[in-house]
Amino acid sequence: MSKFTGLFDGMAVVDIAESEGGYNYYGSVRSNGEWGIMRETTAGTEYRVVVGASGYAAGWTARASHTYTLPTIG
């Protein structure tokens, strides 16, 4: 299993926002409050993530202002 897969294990997609400033966003949350947002270019050519330990609602609201990074694979 890759670290990228592990990053989102046990998370359920709870929000999707499409075509916002050239990106699609997918918000996921675990039952313990940890969360992740995957950002995809609308062309589907680039994927980046941001994760948090708590405060998903605020994290989702601020989705466009987060610093997204490449997921670690390996």
C-alpha positions, 0 to 999 in steps of 0.5 A: 500500500502506498503512503498516498493510499494510506493518507485517505484510508478510512476517510469518506468524501463529504464535499465536492466543489467543481470548477472553482478557479481552474480546480476541482476539490474533494474533501474527506473526513475520518471519524476522529476529525482528521481531514484531507482535501485533494485538489485536481486541475479541471484538466485532470493533469495535476493532483495535490493534497492538504491534510489537517488534524481537526477543524474540517469545516474551516479547512473546507471553507478555506480550500482555495487558500491552502498550500497543496503539496504532492502526495508522498508515494512509496 
